[in-house]
Amino acid sequence: MSRSRFRSTALTGAAALAVAGLLASCSGGGSPGAGQDAGDPVYGGTLVYLEHQPPSCLYLPAAGFYPNGGVLNQLTDKLTWQDPKTLKVEPWVAKSWEVNADATEYTFHLRDGVTFSDGSPLDAETVAANYDVYGLGNKDLKLPVAEFVNNYERSEVVDKDTVKFHFDKPSPGFLQGTSVIGAGLVSKKTISLPYEEQCQLKNVVGSGPFTVANQVVDKEIELVAREDYNWAPPSFAHQGRAYLDRIKIIVAPEDSVRVGALTSGQADYVRYVQAYDEATVTSAGHRIYAEPTRGVNNGLYLRPANSILQDINVRKALQAGTNAKEVVETLFTGSYPVATSVLSHLAEGYTDLSAQLAYDPDRANALLDQAGWVRGGDGIREKGGRKLELGVFVSGPQPLSKQTLELVAQQWTRIGVRLDVRPADSGTQAVDIKNAERTAITHSMVGRADQDVIKSHFHTKNRDVLLSNDPKLDRLLEEQSALVDENARNAKVVEIQRYVIEQGYAIPLFEEPQVYGAAPYVHGVGFEAVARPSFYDVWLYKKDK
């Protein structure tokens, strides 16, 4: 099956002109003077960065959506930094910490002199206020609990530079949790606002290396370097203010606009380069960054509360009738490894379950026969007068979601199953996605470089992608999140992966990267551990200017 069959790059003239206008207004950004060595970082210039989708709500615990990362990672700092290569958790705003033996008490000692962009101090009292919201939520302000925090009890301000957190059960994932995007620290004024106001960019006051200069909602955000910034993670070679003067973040939904702007020199750096455009980017002399997300794989997640999928034989048949290798080879590139488990092979606690996930249409047909589903005249199976038809929504954040689902639908037709692929902009999606009967399957993934990522995806009090009615799964996830011993914790993660596959809850497809393209004069490109960009070290050298 050819890749071109699934490619859709139609561009409306109005959209192209709108983005072109924005690009024209910010072209000609900074370059070093002639003769400067491109190997030496220089200060100045404007980075033009194109994003596939506009940011959503920017309340930090709810801000995991990847388009938010290009904004929030520049505006907020965290207590700790997780090295994306070693995955070691290192000091940042916290210069040191202690954890008691059973991981129920964490004490952090803060750096001196860190301030928010409004001039207020980033002290122990403010950190405590942030984490009391992240750990407990606030019903009056409609602020939900952060999924990276488990078993939180309370904070304790020891002195202005020391804060202690108490947990009612072991919380071994908390230290790594202090490094994730949802753990960004905001001013006391920001954290005291209701949910609707914290969602708005204008109200996010952080301590990061950039601040917001301007926003055209859903179209463009302009960030400006903070001159007094001087508290990057100590392990960074670069300290002090960011190299760039400004960043222009422009929303360009059309793939051809983003790639065309990059290869023509109108944009410097873009996110969400589709697999079919990787060769275009590299042939133009630009670089592809396919960064791993290290979490729950891109896949289809089957909801057992659905009246058809409550039968494990049907769920297992769909697993056996899905050819993930064909999906990757038809639509994607080597940047997208075929999934061999629920988790990425780079995730903590990963185990290889490729044998259990092997494509076996004969087995799929036998299981459906056993379940009493008989092929009708049109080839689709029936039982009790009902067609074996299941619904799924296209997932906007997932690469080539529509094409992926359409290919899976073709595969399932061979075993007598109809998959109804619904558009992501359906007016009923917000309601139907929460109803297992109307939306039997979801297409999703989640990234985090910690064992708790599996709890984030499946637990009924977190993302609950399955709309689970399985108390055993919840119990396993809770046990994992409270195990202090690393080996025992990883063993529990293995047990959970096996259980999810054995129950037919998941059809892993591929390990989803975040794919970026950057011009050759963009230096210092960096990412956090799950592939959101950091622009602090980025600098520009355009030899032709």
C-alpha positions in Angstrom: 0.0 0.0 0.0 1.5 3.3 -1.0 2.1 6.2 1.4 0.6 8.7 -1.0 -2.8 7.1 -0.7 -3.1 8.4 2.8 -1.3 11.7 2.3 -3.5 14.9 2.5 -1.7 18.2 2.2 -4.4 20.3 0.7 -3.8 23.9 1.6 -6.5 26.6 1.5 -5.4 29.9 0.0 -6.7 31.9 2.9 -4.8 29.9 5.5 -1.6 30.2 3.5 -2.0 33.9 3.1 -2.7 34.4 6.8 0.4 32.5 7.9 2.5 34.2 5.2 1.4 37.6 6.6 2.5 36.6 10.1 5.9 35.3 8.8 6.5 38.4 6.8 6.0 40.5 9.9 8.7 38.7 11.8 11.3 37.8 9.1 14.8 39.1 9.2 15.5 38.1 12.8 18.8 38.4 14.5 22.1 37.2 13.1 25.7 37.6 14.3 27.9 40.1 12.6 29.8 38.9 9.5 32.9 36.9 10.3 31.8 35.6 13.6 32.6 31.9 14.2 29.4 29.8 13.9 30.9 27.5 16.6 30.7 30.2 19.2 27.2 31.0 20.7 26.0 34.5 20.1 23.3 36.6 21.7 20.5 38.3 19.8 17.9 37.6 17.1 14.3 36.3 16.8 13.5 32.7 16.4 10.4 32.0 14.3 8.9 28.8 15.5 5.9 27.2 13.9 3.4 25.1 15.9 0.8 22.7 14.5 -1.9 23.6 17.0 -2.6 26.5 19.3 -1.9 26.1 23.0 -4.8 24.9 25.1 -5.4 25.6 28.8 -2.1 26.6 30.5 -3.0 25.7 34.1 0.2 23.8 34.7 -1.2 20.4 36.0 -3.5 20.3 32.9 -0.9 21.5 30.4 0.6 18.3 29.1 -0.6 19.0 25.6 2.5 19.3 23.4 1.8 22.7 21.9 1.8 24.0 25.4 5.3 22.9 26.0 6.8 25.4 23.4 5.3 28.2 25.6 5.4 27.0 29.2 9.0 25.6 29.1 10.2 29.1 28.3 8.1 30.8 31.0 8.4 28.5 34.0 11.2 26.7 35.9 10.9 23.6 38.0 12.4 22.4 41.3 14.5 19.9 39.4 15.7 19.1 35.9 15.7 15.6 34.4 18.6 15.1 32.0 17.1 13.8 28.8 20.0 11.5 28.1 20.8 9.9 31.5 17.3 10.5 33.0 19.0 11.5 36.2 17.1 14.1 38.2 19.4 17.1 38.9 19.1 20.4 40.9 17.5 23.5 39.4 15.4 25.9 41.5 16.1 23.4 44.3 19.8 23.2 45.0 19.5 20.0 47.0 17.0 17.7 48.7 16.5 14.8 51.1 14.0 12.0 50.9 13.2 9.8 53.9 13.6 6.0 53.7 9.9 5.3 52.8 9.5 8.2 50.4 6.8 9.9 52.5 8.8 13.1 53.2 10.7 15.2 50.7 12.7 18.3 51.8 13.9 20.8 49.2 16.5 23.6 49.8 16.0 26.4 47.3 18.5 28.6 45.5 18.8 32.2 46.6 17.7 35.1 44.5 15.3 33.4 42.1 12.4 35.7 41.3 9.2 35.6 39.1 8.9 38.0 36.2 6.6 40.2 38.4 9.5 40.7 40.8 8.1 38.5 43.6 10.4 36.0 45.2 10.4 32.3 44.4 10.6 31.2 48.0 9.5 28.3 50.1 6.1 29.8 50.8 5.4 30.2 47.1 6.6 26.6 46.3 4.4 25.3 49.1 1.4 27.2 47.7 2.1 25.7 44.2 2.3 22.1 45.4 -0.7 22.3 47.8 -2.7 23.0 44.6 -0.9 20.4 42.5 -1.2 17.8 45.2 -4.7 18.6 46.6 -6.4 20.6 44.0 -8.8 23.4 45.0 -12.5 22.8 44.6 -13.5 26.4 45.2 -11.2 27.5 42.4 -12.1 24.4 40.3 -8.4 23.4 40.2 -7.8 19.7 39.5 -5.0 17.6 41.1 -1.9 17.1 39.1 -1.5 13.5 37.8 2.3 13.5 38.6 1.5 13.7 42.3 0.4 10.7 44.3 -0.6 10.4 48.0 0.1 14.1 48.8 -0.8 15.1 52.3 0.6 18.6 53.0 3.4 21.1 52.7 5.5 22.5 55.5 7.5 25.8 55.2 10.6 25.2 57.3 12.2 28.6 56.5 12.2 30.9 53.6 14.5 28.7 51.6 13.3 25.2 52.8 10.1 23.4 52.1 9.1 19.9 53.1 6.3 17.8 51.5 4.5 15.1 53.5 2.7 12.1 51.9 0.3 9.7 53.6 1.8 6.8 51.6 5.1 6.3 49.8 5.4 8.4 46.7 8.6 7.3 45.0 7.7 9.1 41.7 7.5 12.5 43.3 11.1 13.5 42.8 10.9 12.9 39.0 7.5 14.5 39.1 9.0 17.8 40.2 10.8 18.0 36.8 7.8 17.6 34.5 6.0 20.3 32.6 3.0 20.2 35.0 5.4 21.1 37.9 6.3 24.5 36.5 6.3 27.1 39.3 4.2 30.2 39.1 3.8 33.2 41.2 1.5 33.3 44.3 -0.8 35.6 42.4 -1.1 33.1 39.5 -1.6 30.0 41.6 -4.5 31.7 43.6 -6.5 32.3 40.4 -9.5 30.1 39.4 -9.0 27.5 36.7 -10.5 29.6 33.9 -8.0 32.4 34.6 -5.0 30.2 35.1 -5.7 28.7 31.7 -5.1 32.1 30.1 -1.5 32.9 29.0 -1.7 36.5 30.2 -2.1 35.3 33.7 0.9 32.9 33.7 3.7 34.5 35.7 6.7 32.3 35.9 10.4 32.6 36.7 11.7 31.3 33.3 14.1 32.8 30.8 11.4 34.4 28.7 8.2 36.5 29.3 5.2 37.2 27.2 5.4 40.3 25.0 2.3 39.8 22.9 -0.4 37.3 22.0 -2.9 37.0 19.2 -5.1 34.2 20.6 -4.9 30.9 18.6 -2.5 32.5 16.1 0.7 34.0 17.5 2.7 34.4 20.7 5.7 36.6 21.1 8.2 35.9 23.9 11.0 38.2 25.0 14.2 37.3 26.9 14.3 38.2 30.5 17.5 40.2 31.0 18.0 39.3 34.7 17.5 35.5 34.3 20.4 33.7 36.0 19.3 30.4 37.5 19.4 27.7 34.8 20.1 24.2 36.0 23.7 24.2 37.3 24.7 21.4 35.0 24.1 23.6 32.0 27.2 25.1 30.4 25.3 28.2 29.5 24.3 30.5 32.4 22.6 33.9 32.5 20.1 35.2 30.1 18.9 33.3 27.1 20.8 33.8 23.8 17.8 34.7 21.8 16.2 38.2 22.1 12.7 37.0 21.0 10.7 34.0 20.0 7.7 34.2 17.6 5.5 31.2 18.0 3.1 31.0 15.1 0.2 28.5 14.7 0.3 26.9 11.3 -2.0 23.9 11.1 -1.3 22.9 7.5 1.7 20.6 7.2 2.7 22.1 3.8 2.8 25.6 5.3 5.1 24.7 8.1 7.4 22.7 6.0 7.3 25.2 3.1 8.1 28.1 5.5 11.0 26.1 7.0 12.6 25.1 3.7 12.1 28.6 2.1 13.8 30.3 5.1 10.6 32.1 6.4 10.7 30.0 9.6 13.6 28.7 11.6 12.2 25.8 13.6 8.9 23.8 13.4 7.2 21.1 15.4 5.1 18.3 14.0 7.0 17.4 10.8 4.9 14.6 9.3 6.6 11.4 8.4 6.0 12.0 4.7 7.8 15.4 4.9 11.0 14.3 6.7 12.8 13.7 3.4 11.7 17.2 2.1 13.2 18.8 5.2 16.5 16.9 5.1 16.9 17.2 1.3 16.7 21.0 1.8 19.7 20.8 4.1 17.7 21.1 7.3 17.8 18.8 10.3 15.1 16.5 11.7 14.9 15.9 15.4 12.8 12.9 16.2 12.7 12.9 20.0 11.4 10.0 22.1 8.5 10.5 24.5 9.4 7.5 26.7 5.9 6.7 27.8 2.7 4.8 26.9 2.8 4.1 23.2 0.6 5.5 20.5 -2.1 2.9 20.2 -5.8 2.1 20.3 -7.3 1.6 23.8 -10.4 -0.5 24.0 -13.2 0.3 26.5 -14.5 -2.8 28.3 -17.7 -1.0 29.4 -18.8 -0.9 25.8 -21.5 -3.6 25.2 -19.5 -5.2 22.4 -16.1 -4.9 23.9 -17.1 -6.3 27.3 -16.4 -9.6 25.7 -12.6 -10.3 26.1 -12.7 -12.5 23.0 -13.7 -9.6 20.9 -11.0 -7.4 22.4 -8.4 -10.1 21.8 -9.6 -10.6 18.3 -9.1 -6.9 17.5 -5.6 -7.1 18.9 -4.8 -10.1 16.7 -6.4 -8.5 13.7 -4.3 -5.4 13.8 -1.0 -5.2 11.9 1.1 -2.5 13.5 4.0 -3.2 11.3 1.9 -2.5 8.2 0.8 0.8 9.8 4.4 1.9 10.4 5.7 0.7 7.0 2.9 2.3 5.1 2.6 5.6 6.8 5.7 6.4 8.8 9.5 6.3 8.9 12.3 4.9 11.0 11.5 7.7 13.5 8.5 5.6 14.6 9.6 2.2 16.0 6.9 -0.5 15.9 5.5 -0.9 19.4 6.4 -4.1 21.2 4.5 -3.4 24.5 2.2 -0.9 26.1 5.3 1.2 27.0 8.1 2.5 24.8 11.3 0.4 25.0 13.0 3.5 26.5 10.4 3.6 29.4 11.1 2.6 33.0 9.9 -1.0 33.5 9.4 -1.8 29.8 9.0 -5.5 28.9 8.9 -7.0 25.4 5.4 -8.4 24.6 5.8 -8.6 20.8 4.9 -12.3 20.8 1.6 -11.6 22.5 1.0 -8.8 20.0 1.8 -10.7 16.8 -0.5 -10.1 13.8 -2.7 -13.3 13.4 -5.9 -12.8 11.4 -6.7 -16.5 11.6 -6.8 -16.3 15.4 -8.8 -13.1 15.2 -11.4 -14.8 13.0 -11.5 -17.8 15.3 -12.1 -15.7 18.4 -14.9 -13.8 16.7 -16.5 -17.0 15.6 -16.2 -18.3 19.2 -17.9 -15.1 20.5 -20.9 -15.7 18.2 -20.3 -13.0 15.6 -21.2 -14.3 12.1 -20.4 -12.6 8.8 -23.3 -11.0 7.1 -23.8 -10.5 3.3 -21.7 -7.4 3.3 -18.8 -9.2 5.1 -19.4 -7.4 8.4 -20.2 -9.7 11.3 -23.5 -9.7 13.1 -24.9 -11.0 16.3 -28.5 -10.8 17.5 -29.3 -8.4 14.7 -26.5 -6.1 15.6 -23.5 -5.2 13.3 -20.0 -5.5 14.8 -19.4 -1.8 14.4 -17.2 0.3 16.7 -16.6 4.1 16.8 -13.3 6.0 17.3 -12.5 9.7 16.9 -9.5 11.0 15.0 -7.1 12.4 17.6 -5.7 15.8 16.6 -2.5 15.6 18.6 -1.5 12.2 17.2 0.5 12.1 14.0 -1.5 11.0 10.9 -4.3 9.8 13.2 -6.9 9.8 10.5 -4.8 7.9 8.1 -3.7 5.4 10.8 -7.3 4.8 11.8 -8.4 4.4 8.2 -5.7 1.8 7.6 -6.6 -0.1 10.8 -10.3 0.0 9.6 -9.2 -1.7 6.4 -7.4 -4.4 8.4 -10.4 -5.0 10.6 -12.7 -5.3 7.5 -10.7 -8.4 6.7 -11.9 -10.0 10.0 -15.5 -8.7 9.6 -15.3 -5.6 11.8 -16.4 -2.1 10.8 -14.5 0.8 12.4 -16.3 4.1 12.2 -13.7 6.8 12.0 -15.2 10.1 13.1 -13.6 13.5 12.5 -11.8 15.2 15.4 -13.9 18.4 15.0 -17.2 16.7 15.5 -19.5 18.8 17.6 -20.4 15.8 19.7 -16.8 14.7 20.4 -16.5 16.4 23.8 -19.5 14.5 25.1 -19.2 11.2 23.1 -15.5 10.7 24.0 -16.6 10.2 27.6 -19.2 7.6 26.7 -17.9 4.0 26.2 -21.0 3.0 24.2 -20.7 5.9 21.7 -16.9 5.9 21.6 -15.7 2.3 22.1 -12.0 3.0 21.3 -9.6 5.9 21.8 -6.4 6.7 19.9 -3.9 8.2 22.3 -0.5 8.1 24.0 1.2 9.9 26.9 4.8 10.7 27.6 6.7 10.8 30.9 10.1 9.4 31.9 8.9 7.7 35.1 7.0 4.5 35.9 4.0 6.5 37.0 3.3 7.2 33.3 1.3 4.0 33.1 -0.9 5.1 36.1 -1.4 8.5 34.5 -2.8 6.8 31.4 -5.0 4.1 32.9 -6.1 4.9 36.4 -9.7 6.0 36.9 -8.7 9.1 38.8 -6.1 10.2 36.2 -6.7 10.1 32.4 -8.8 6.9 32.5 -8.4 6.3 28.8 -10.3 3.0 29.1 -13.2 4.5 31.1 -12.2 1.6 33.2 -14.6 -0.7 35.1 -11.7 -2.9 36.3 -10.9 -2.5 40.0 -7.9 -4.9 39.7 -6.2 -2.6 37.2 -6.7 0.4 39.5 -5.2 -1.7 42.4 -2.2 -2.7 40.4 -1.5 0.9 39.4 -1.8 2.1 42.9 0.5 -0.6 44.2 3.1 0.4 41.6 3.0 4.1 42.5 3.7 3.3 46.2 6.7 0.9 45.8 9.9 2.5 47.0 12.3 -0.2 45.8 13.1 0.5 42.1 13.3 -3.2 41.1 10.0 -4.0 42.8 8.4 -1.0 41.1 9.7 -2.0 37.7 8.5 -5.6 38.2 5.0 -4.2 39.0 5.1 -2.1 35.8 5.9 -5.3 33.9 2.9 -7.0 35.6 0.6 -4.2 34.6 1.7 -4.2 31.0 1.1 -8.0 30.8 -2.3 -7.6 32.4 -3.4 -4.8 30.0 -2.4 -6.9 27.0 -3.9 -10.1 28.4 -7.2 -8.4 28.9 -7.2 -7.0 25.4 -7.4 -3.4 26.6 -4.6 -2.1 24.4 -3.4 -2.4 20.8 0.0 -0.6 20.8 0.9 0.7 17.3 4.2 2.6 17.5 6.5 4.5 19.8 5.5 8.1 19.1 8.3 10.7 18.8 7.9 14.4 18.7 9.4 15.4 15.3 10.9 18.8 14.7 12.6 20.4 11.8 15.2 23.2 12.2 17.3 25.3 9.8 21.1 24.6 9.8 21.8 28.0 11.4 19.7 27.1 14.5 22.1 25.9 17.1 21.7 24.7 20.7 18.5 22.9 20.1 17.4 21.1 23.3 14.5 19.1 24.8 13.2 18.0 28.1 13.1 14.2 28.8 9.8 13.7 26.9 10.6 15.9 23.9 9.1 19.3 24.6 11.5 22.0 23.4 13.6 24.3 25.5 14.8 27.5 23.7 17.1 28.7 26.5 20.3 27.5 24.8 19.1 28.2 21.2 21.1 30.7 19.2 21.1 31.7 15.5 23.8 32.2 13.0 22.7 33.1 9.4 25.8 33.3 7.3 23.9 34.9 4.5 22.9 38.0 6.5 
